């Protein structure tokens, strides 16, 4: 059989030889549809038959929503961790918007085979039907930071129930007896679990839950968090001793909203956030926060995915990563 050249593939695909070269080397600056078409033509012409000496594929896919891929606050940091850790383990990682996977599963399977992707990470919340479409492609899948109810998929997420308990316990030991919550429980799996965990922790400590102190409107992608929280605070007759905020971004926003209303943090109202993000450390006062150990989550999920790729039997367990309270200056002394 005559050797198939890049020129033949380029002429068949209607693109330049350089584009073919980039696509077959899995370089990032090629349109995914163009890459898939080129790989399909290469397979059809028998290009890969001449590549039998190649080492086994060491490529992984990272899939997330467009909003998460642009979220500089939290998810971009996770992406960098995944890319770096995959590289440390000898793997390349391709990043995709979830919308690319909303297509026929057979076409996806064919494209994955041609692209030599051997395993997939799903980052953050995603519609379960779309996640099921990804899982149906037959590759090992590990999800990070979410929960699926009908879909059996291996998942890593921080222990958000424990995070809420740690926050309430810390506030309780520092004299707080009236506590509120800031964040939209419907925004994400994590926010919902933190809210439920907060309500549960209040019951365990025998504390009241005043509906006025549950500011459930602000979400993490709100364009002006302090203003949104401020409007909610204006509807509260009497402020609580403390707020547990669904993440540090909301915690910093709450601190500003309270400051603009002449309320001292932590003198009058204490604040605890979640994530232990650098943003909270730079705030004045620095934010007491629950560390969700992003690096550990990334390392554990990468290792688990690679173990599945290397032949370990797939097990759709849900792993909870322990959390840890990190003290700042936003909680008053007992």
N, C-alpha and C positions, 0 to 999 in steps of 0.2 A: 504494500500500500504506500502510495506516495505521501511524503510528509505534507501536512496541512500548514500553510503559511498564514501569518497575520494579515497579509495582503488579501488573501482569499476570503478570510472572515470579514475584513473591512469592506470589501466590495459587496459581499452578500448582505451585510448589515447596513450599508449606505453611510458609513462613518469613516473617519480617518484611521490610519494604522496606529497612530498615537493613542487614540481613544480605545481601540481594541487592546493595546498593550496595557493601558491603565486599568481597563476593566478586568482583564485576565489576571492582573497582579493585585486586584482587589484594592486599588487605590481609592481614597474617599471622594475625589473630585469628579466622579462620574455619576450621572443621573441613574438612580436605581433601576428604572425601567429599561434604560439603554443597556446597563450592565447585564440585566437578566436576558435581554434579547441577544446580546453578543455571546453570553455563555451558552445560551441555547443553540445558537448557530454553530459555535465551536464544538459542542457535543455532537451535533448532527453530522458535521463534517469529519468527525473522528479525530479532532485535535488532541483530546486527552489520551487517546490510545498511544500517542508518542511520548506521553509524560509518565509512563509507568514507574520511572525511577524516582518520582517525587516522594518526599517524606509525607507521612500521614497528615491530614489537615489539622491545623491547630488554630482554628478560627471560631470565635464565639460571637453571638449577636446580643445586643442590648436594646430592648424595646421599651419605649415610654411614650406618654402623651406629649403632644406639642407644647402644652403649658408647662409640664414638668421639665422638658428639655431646655426651656428658656428661663426656668426659675433659678436665678442666681443666688437666692437666699439659701436653699437647701439641696435641691436635686442635682444641680450642677456639681456641687461638691461630691455628691455620691457618684456621679458619672466619672469624675476625675479619679476617684478611688478605684472604681471598677476597671477603668482603662489601665491605670498604673499596676494594679494587682494582677490583672490578666497578663500583662507584659512580663511581670516578675515570674509568673508561672510558665512563660514561654508561649503565650497565646496572643494572637491579634484579636481585637474586638471591633466590630462594626456597629454603629449606633443608628437606630431607625425610629422614625415617628410611627406610632401605632397605626395610623391611617393606612400606611403602606401594606399592612397585613390584613386589611379588610377586603379580601378577595377569595377566589376559589381555592380551597385547600390543596387540590391536586396541583394547581399552578404554583402554589407556594412550596409544596414539597419538591417539585421539579427544580424550582429556582434555588432552594436551599441546597439541594444536591449539587447543582452546577456551581454554586458559590462556595461549596465546601464548608459551610457553617455546620458545626457539630453539636452545638448546644446553645440555649437561649436563656437570657435573664430578662425578666419583666420587672421594671422599676415603677413602683407607685401604683395608685388605683387605676383600674382600667375596666371597661365594661366586660362583664363575665362572658358574654357571647363572643366578644372579640378575643379574649384570652383563650377561650375554648377553641377558636379557629387556629390559634397559634399552636396549642397543645396537640391538636389533631394532625399536625404535620409529622408527628412521630419522633421528633427530637426531644432529648431531655430538657425540661424546663424548670427553672427555679425562679420563684417570685419573691420580691423584696418589698416590705413595707405595706402589705395589703392583706385582704382576706377574701377568699372565694368560698361561697356556700355550697354550690352544687358541683363545682369543678374540683377534682382531686389533683392538686399540684403541690409540690414541695415549696414551702414558704418560710422565709425568715422575717421577723418583725420584732421590734422592741416590746418589752412587756409593759404595755401602756396602762394596764390596770395597776400594776405595782408602782409605776411612775406617779400616778395620781395619789395612791396611798402614801408614798414617800413625801409628796408635797403637802398633803393634809396633815400628816403626822408632824412634819417639821413646823408648820404653821401653828399647830395645836400646842406643841411643846414651847413655842415662843409666845404663848398667851392669846392667840387668835381664837375666837369662839364663833364669829360670824364670818362665813367665807362665801365668796361668789366665784363664778366661772366665766371666762371670756373666750369665745370661739364658736364657730359653727360646727356642731356635731356631724352635719351632713357633708362637710367639706371633704373629708377623707376618712378612711378606716381608722387611722391613728387618732384623729380628732374625736370621732365617735367613741372609741374605746377609752380615751382620756376623760371624756364627759361622763360616761357610764361609771368609770372607775372613781371619779370624783364624788358622784352621788353615793356610791357604795361606801366610800371611805367616810363620808359624813355620817352615815348611819352607824358605822362601826365605832365611831367616836362619840355617838350620841348627840350630834350637832344638828341644828335646824337647817333646812334648805329653803331660803326665802326666794320665791320665783322672781322677785325684783332684782335679785343679785345674780341672776343667770343671764348674762349678756350674750345671747346666742346668735347675733347677727353677723359680727365681724368674721371674715374668712381671710386666709393667708394671702390671697391675691387681690385684696381690696386696694384700690389705688391710693387711698388716704386713710390709713388705719387710725391715726389719732382723732381725726374728725369723726369717723364712724363710731368709734368707742365713746367719744365725747358726747355725741347725740344720745347714745344709750345711757350714759351716766346722768345726763340731764333729766331722765325719766325716773331716776331712783330717788325715793324720798329720804332714805338714810343709807349712807355708804356702809358696806361691811368692813370688818377689820382687815380683810385680805382678799385678793383675787388669785385664783389659779388660772393661768393663761395657757391656751392650747399649744402655743409655741413661743419662742423668744421674740419673734417678730411682733406678735401681739402684746407680749409683755412690755417691750420697749415703747410700743404705741400707747399702751395704757399708762405708762409712766408719764409720757408727754401730755396725754389728755388730762390726767390728774393735775399735773403741774400747771397747765393753762387755767385750771379752775381753782388754783390756790390750795390744792390738797397736797400735803407733804407725804413723800414716799421715802422711808418707811414709817415716818412719825405717826401719820394718821392711817395710812393704808399700806399693807405689805403686799409684795408681788412675788410670785414664783412662776417661771416659764418652763419650757421643755425644749431640749436640743443641745443646750450648752454651746450655743453658737457664738463666734467672735463678736457679733453685733451686740449681744447682751453683755459681754465682758467690757465693751467700750462705752456702754451707757453710763449715765450718772443719775442715780447710783448704779453700780454694777448689779446685774440681775442674778439673783439666786435661781438656779435652773436644774432640771433633771437631765443628766447626760444619757443619751440613747445609744452611745457607742457606735457611731456610724462606721468607723474603721473596722470594728470587730464584725459588724453585720456584713460589710462588703467582703471581708476576708473569708468569713464562714460560708457565705453564699457562693463565692467564686470557687472555693475548694470543693464544696458539695457538687456544684455543676460539673467541674472537671472530673470528679470521681465517677459521676454518672456517664460522662463522655468516655471514660476509660474502662467502662464495663461493669461498674457496681450496679446492683439491682436497684431500679428506681423505686423510691419510697416516698409517697406524697404526704410526709409529715409536716406539721407546722411547728417551727422552732421559735421559742421566745428568748430574746437576748436580754439579760438582766440590765436594769437601769441603776443610776447612781446620782444622788443629790450632790450638787456642787454649790457651796455657799458663796453668795455675793453679799452686797450691802442693801438689798431691797426688802429684807425682812427685819422688823424691829426686834431688839433684844428683849428677852423675857423679863 
